[in-house]
């Protein structure tokens, strides 16, 4: 089982310990038959940075990171590393990025890192963020400042409901009205949330919302998926009278409004 973690931080030390156990105590780690597997990808770009980032966090080292976002120019950032998280097959570094007079918690995908150097800048320990709670109200890794969780009702197709119940969309999910095809969530809507909903196709939709939908993010995802699959599907906007602005989209928009007639 331990060999499943090959390529992850500090595995080289685990591997050395395994060799010593094999030599001195005749333990056998090379099982002829594998009986368990984890969803890991040793070949994802940036995984080589896991060990140095892990060491930098443990040892309190500041890093100069050369970073290349998709569609933008590379830049160098000085980061006080605090936390590493995996989501959807990608690894992300969270740390304090200081550009005076601003101090921001930055989020860097490891597959976009080009180079890491140790900086001599004094390390600022993390005294502000509890990452066990930081991600509790979101799906994925994207979170904006000053956003609070909101209650959302989702209408789920009957054939999809058993899968949603056994594998909840989010930890806040409540299935109080599952007989009606309704589930309740309380979270901060972000890009990963919209992507998760779209992954269910027509089997799931927002039944009732108590928050302002970020239409720019939502229509951007719809446009990208439409171009990728070479299809154009209509976008239905329910309660359209409450939508003050809708971003431009490549597809047909059908606005559903309430009228006295």
KOLLO-405818 format. One record per residue (C-alpha): residue number from 0; residue in one letter; x, y, z. Coordinates in nm, 4 decimals. Layout:
residues N
k|r|px|py|pz
NUM|A|X|Y|Z .
...
This chain:
residues 261
k|r|px|py|pz
0|X|0.0000|0.0000|0.0000 .
1|X|0.2827|0.2405|0.0812 .
2|X|0.4113|0.2224|-0.2755 .
3|X|0.0877|0.3872|-0.3910 .
4|X|0.2265|0.7129|-0.2503 .
5|X|0.5380|0.7115|-0.4685 .
6|X|0.6069|1.0590|-0.6041 .
7|X|0.4445|1.2363|-0.3120 .
8|X|0.6349|1.4503|-0.0578 .
9|X|0.8850|1.2662|0.1593 .
10|X|0.8226|0.9317|-0.0150 .
11|X|1.1971|0.8981|-0.0695 .
12|X|1.2393|0.8723|0.3086 .
13|X|0.9582|0.6182|0.3324 .
14|X|1.1201|0.4188|0.0534 .
15|X|1.4528|0.4174|0.2385 .
16|X|1.2803|0.2915|0.5533 .
17|X|1.1136|0.0159|0.3505 .
18|X|1.4513|-0.0973|0.2172 .
19|X|1.5957|-0.1152|0.5686 .
20|X|1.3007|-0.3229|0.6901 .
21|X|1.3441|-0.5587|0.3967 .
22|X|1.7181|-0.5997|0.4642 .
23|X|1.7130|-0.6325|0.8433 .
24|X|1.3763|-0.7959|0.9139 .
25|X|1.3074|-0.9697|0.5809 .
26|X|0.9817|-0.7856|0.5294 .
27|X|0.8374|-0.8244|0.1808 .
28|X|0.6803|-0.5097|0.0341 .
29|X|0.6629|-0.6285|-0.3260 .
30|X|0.3207|-0.7941|-0.3146 .
31|X|0.2630|-1.0253|-0.6147 .
32|X|-0.1001|-0.9116|-0.6291 .
33|X|-0.2246|-0.5557|-0.5786 .
34|X|-0.5561|-0.5324|-0.3962 .
35|X|-0.6038|-0.1569|-0.3526 .
36|X|-0.5371|0.1481|-0.5705 .
37|X|-0.5561|0.5235|-0.5153 .
38|X|-0.6462|0.7823|-0.7778 .
39|X|-0.3008|0.9335|-0.8206 .
40|X|-0.1117|1.0514|-1.1265 .
41|X|0.2678|1.0421|-1.1006 .
42|X|0.3040|1.2094|-1.4393 .
43|X|0.1061|1.5283|-1.3786 .
44|X|0.3206|1.8352|-1.4409 .
45|X|0.4589|2.0069|-1.1323 .
46|X|0.4550|1.7018|-0.9054 .
47|X|0.8350|1.7291|-0.8780 .
48|X|0.7824|2.0436|-0.6704 .
49|X|0.5867|1.8621|-0.3975 .
50|X|0.8907|1.7626|-0.1932 .
51|X|1.0702|2.1014|-0.1990 .
52|X|0.7441|2.2817|-0.1182 .
53|X|0.6705|2.0400|0.1651 .
54|X|1.0204|2.0935|0.3068 .
55|X|0.9886|2.4722|0.2740 .
56|X|0.6624|2.4720|0.4714 .
57|X|0.8002|2.2472|0.7462 .
58|X|1.1285|2.4403|0.7711 .
59|X|0.9798|2.7887|0.7380 .
60|X|1.1562|2.8947|0.4172 .
61|X|1.0480|3.1796|0.1903 .
62|X|1.0479|3.0976|-0.1812 .
63|X|1.1001|3.2912|-0.5044 .
64|X|0.8635|3.1220|-0.7474 .
65|X|0.8640|3.1714|-1.1224 .
66|X|0.5029|3.1246|-1.2228 .
67|X|0.3394|3.1063|-1.5655 .
68|X|-0.0428|3.1381|-1.5620 .
69|X|-0.2338|3.0118|-1.8634 .
70|X|-0.2644|3.2839|-2.1247 .
71|X|-0.0417|3.5321|-1.9406 .
72|X|0.3267|3.6179|-1.9103 .
73|X|0.5522|3.4557|-1.6512 .
74|X|0.6351|3.6464|-1.3345 .
75|X|0.8384|3.6001|-1.0168 .
76|X|0.6666|3.6099|-0.6794 .
77|X|0.8045|3.5902|-0.3267 .
78|X|0.5839|3.3518|-0.1294 .
79|X|0.5711|3.2373|0.2325 .
80|X|0.4364|2.8815|0.1771 .
81|X|0.1694|2.7514|0.4156 .
82|X|-0.0344|2.4692|0.2671 .
83|X|-0.0590|2.2220|-0.0216 .
84|X|-0.3918|2.0855|-0.1460 .
85|X|-0.4929|1.8455|-0.4194 .
86|X|-0.8139|1.8895|-0.6156 .
87|X|-0.9350|1.7196|-0.9322 .
88|X|-0.5957|1.5685|-1.0077 .
89|X|-0.4035|1.8962|-0.9662 .
90|X|-0.1916|2.0217|-0.6767 .
91|X|-0.2101|2.3777|-0.5413 .
92|X|0.0155|2.5815|-0.3128 .
93|X|-0.1325|2.8353|-0.0729 .
94|X|0.0920|3.0959|0.0829 .
95|X|0.1362|3.4584|0.1795 .
96|X|0.2332|3.6821|-0.1121 .
97|X|0.3522|4.0309|-0.0165 .
98|X|0.3420|4.3221|-0.2575 .
99|X|0.3588|4.6239|-0.0296 .
100|X|0.1322|4.7580|0.0988 .
101|X|-0.0829|4.4527|0.0221 .
102|X|-0.0645|4.1065|0.1732 .
103|X|-0.2657|3.8366|0.0002 .
104|X|-0.3137|3.4640|0.0366 .
105|X|-0.2113|3.3377|-0.3057 .
106|X|-0.3125|3.0162|-0.4778 .
107|X|-0.0628|2.8643|-0.7235 .
108|X|-0.1156|2.5525|-0.9321 .
109|X|0.2000|2.3409|-0.9216 .
110|X|0.1742|2.2565|-1.2921 .
111|X|0.2208|2.6284|-1.3730 .
112|X|0.5358|2.6673|-1.1603 .
113|X|0.8514|2.6937|-1.3711 .
114|X|1.1192|2.7395|-1.1052 .
115|X|1.1616|2.7556|-0.7274 .
116|X|1.4462|2.9268|-0.5422 .
117|X|1.4960|2.9796|-0.1697 .
118|X|1.4794|3.3438|-0.0600 .
119|X|1.6657|3.4985|0.2340 .
120|X|1.3608|3.7043|0.3322 .
121|X|1.2530|3.6275|0.6928 .
122|X|0.9668|3.3789|0.7024 .
123|X|0.6279|3.4975|0.8312 .
124|X|0.4505|3.2060|1.0047 .
125|X|0.0839|3.1359|0.9410 .
126|X|-0.1190|3.2704|1.2337 .
127|X|-0.4326|3.3669|1.0409 .
128|X|-0.5592|3.0714|0.8396 .
129|X|-0.6936|2.7393|0.9633 .
130|X|-0.6958|2.5460|0.6376 .
131|X|-0.9114|2.2699|0.7844 .
132|X|-1.1884|2.5297|0.8026 .
133|X|-1.0768|2.7479|0.5104 .
134|X|-1.2039|2.5015|0.2496 .
135|X|-1.5105|2.3864|0.4414 .
136|X|-1.7511|2.6214|0.2611 .
137|X|-1.6355|2.5664|-0.0969 .
138|X|-1.5856|2.3022|-0.3621 .
139|X|-1.2284|2.2960|-0.4932 .
140|X|-0.9731|2.5656|-0.4193 .
141|X|-1.1123|2.8986|-0.5461 .
142|X|-1.2396|3.1415|-0.2848 .
143|X|-1.2817|3.5168|-0.2928 .
144|X|-1.2572|3.7516|0.0021 .
145|X|-1.5607|3.8652|0.1970 .
146|X|-1.7940|3.5977|0.0590 .
147|X|-2.0315|3.4147|0.2902 .
148|X|-2.2009|3.0771|0.2421 .
149|X|-2.5493|3.0881|0.0911 .
150|X|-2.8355|2.8392|0.0814 .
151|X|-2.9063|2.6760|-0.2542 .
152|X|-3.1751|2.4296|-0.3584 .
153|X|-3.0980|2.1907|-0.6419 .
154|X|-3.3547|1.9902|-0.8355 .
155|X|-3.2166|1.6478|-0.9243 .
156|X|-3.3466|1.3991|-1.1817 .
157|X|-3.4898|1.0819|-1.0280 .
158|X|-3.2345|0.8571|-1.1987 .
159|X|-2.9457|1.0702|-1.0679 .
160|X|-3.0658|1.1107|-0.7081 .
161|X|-2.9200|0.7836|-0.5682 .
162|X|-2.5736|0.8845|-0.6902 .
163|X|-2.6044|1.2336|-0.5380 .
164|X|-2.7143|1.0869|-0.2043 .
165|X|-2.4327|0.8327|-0.1823 .
166|X|-2.1704|1.0789|-0.3083 .
167|X|-2.2721|1.4272|-0.1845 .
168|X|-2.1833|1.7315|-0.3936 .
169|X|-2.0619|1.9116|-0.0796 .
170|X|-2.0346|1.8398|0.2920 .
171|X|-2.3272|2.0724|0.3649 .
172|X|-2.5670|1.8694|0.1512 .
173|X|-2.9017|1.7892|0.3135 .
174|X|-3.1489|1.5476|0.1563 .
175|X|-3.4570|1.6576|0.3499 .
176|X|-3.6785|1.6738|0.0373 .
177|X|-3.5329|1.3965|-0.1740 .
178|X|-3.8804|1.2524|-0.2426 .
179|X|-3.9492|1.5782|-0.4290 .
180|X|-3.6153|1.5606|-0.6105 .
181|X|-3.4755|1.8501|-0.4052 .
182|X|-3.1473|1.8691|-0.2140 .
183|X|-3.0124|2.1640|-0.0161 .
184|X|-2.6590|2.3026|-0.0047 .
185|X|-2.5010|2.5811|0.1958 .
186|X|-2.1720|2.6946|0.0464 .
187|X|-1.9855|2.9737|-0.1315 .
188|X|-2.0554|2.9441|-0.5070 .
189|X|-1.7339|2.9452|-0.7078 .
190|X|-1.6107|2.8313|-1.0471 .
191|X|-1.5662|2.4724|-0.9314 .
192|X|-1.9251|2.4675|-0.8054 .
193|X|-2.0584|2.5750|-1.1457 .
194|X|-1.8365|2.3181|-1.3178 .
195|X|-1.9639|2.0452|-1.0882 .
196|X|-2.3247|2.1310|-1.1708 .
197|X|-2.2547|2.1385|-1.5440 .
198|X|-2.0889|1.7958|-1.5222 .
199|X|-2.4319|1.6462|-1.4463 .
200|X|-2.5759|1.7785|-1.7700 .
201|X|-2.9524|1.8124|-1.7646 .
202|X|-2.9905|1.5890|-1.4579 .
203|X|-2.9470|1.8727|-1.2112 .
204|X|-3.0411|2.2391|-1.1914 .
205|X|-3.0854|2.5255|-0.9479 .
206|X|-3.4384|2.5122|-0.8094 .
207|X|-3.4203|2.8143|-0.5835 .
208|X|-3.1424|3.0584|-0.5099 .
209|X|-3.0913|3.3024|-0.2283 .
210|X|-2.7827|3.4680|-0.3705 .
211|X|-2.6521|3.6597|-0.6682 .
212|X|-2.5219|3.4222|-0.9335 .
213|X|-2.1900|3.5213|-1.0844 .
214|X|-2.3202|3.5214|-1.4414 .
215|X|-1.9790|3.6117|-1.5852 .
216|X|-1.8242|3.2899|-1.4535 .
217|X|-2.1269|3.0804|-1.5432 .
218|X|-2.1632|3.2033|-1.9018 .
219|X|-1.7865|3.1774|-1.9494 .
220|X|-1.7974|2.8092|-1.8594 .
221|X|-2.0994|2.7510|-2.0854 .
222|X|-1.9253|2.9236|-2.3786 .
223|X|-1.6075|2.7207|-2.3287 .
224|X|-1.7945|2.3896|-2.3118 .
225|X|-2.0021|2.4789|-2.6181 .
226|X|-1.6905|2.5572|-2.8243 .
227|X|-1.5132|2.2432|-2.7020 .
228|X|-1.7993|2.0076|-2.7934 .
229|X|-1.9018|2.1979|-3.1043 .
230|X|-2.2613|2.2439|-2.9914 .
231|X|-2.4804|2.5377|-2.9030 .
232|X|-2.7570|2.4851|-2.6499 .
233|X|-3.0084|2.7448|-2.5274 .
234|X|-2.9492|2.9134|-2.1931 .
235|X|-3.2668|2.9439|-1.9860 .
236|X|-3.2708|3.2282|-1.7324 .
237|X|-3.5475|3.1743|-1.4796 .
238|X|-3.6752|3.4707|-1.2764 .
239|X|-3.5050|3.6880|-1.5372 .
240|X|-3.6681|4.0014|-1.4001 .
241|X|-3.4289|3.9775|-1.1041 .
242|X|-3.1189|3.9566|-1.3271 .
243|X|-2.9865|4.3091|-1.3746 .
244|X|-2.6992|4.2151|-1.6051 .
245|X|-2.6239|3.9067|-1.8111 .
246|X|-2.2824|3.8628|-1.9685 .
247|X|-2.2536|3.8091|-2.3437 .
248|X|-2.2833|3.4481|-2.4474 .
249|X|-2.2422|3.2599|-2.7755 .
250|X|-2.5695|3.0738|-2.7339 .
251|X|-2.9402|3.1574|-2.7473 .
252|X|-3.0742|3.3132|-2.4270 .
253|X|-3.4331|3.2452|-2.3234 .
254|X|-3.5498|3.4748|-2.0459 .
255|X|-3.8336|3.3476|-1.8258 .
256|X|-4.0109|3.6291|-1.6449 .
257|X|-4.3125|3.6505|-1.4174 .
258|X|-4.6059|3.8477|-1.5546 .
259|X|-4.9490|3.9305|-1.4173 .
260|X|-5.1155|3.7736|-1.7187 .
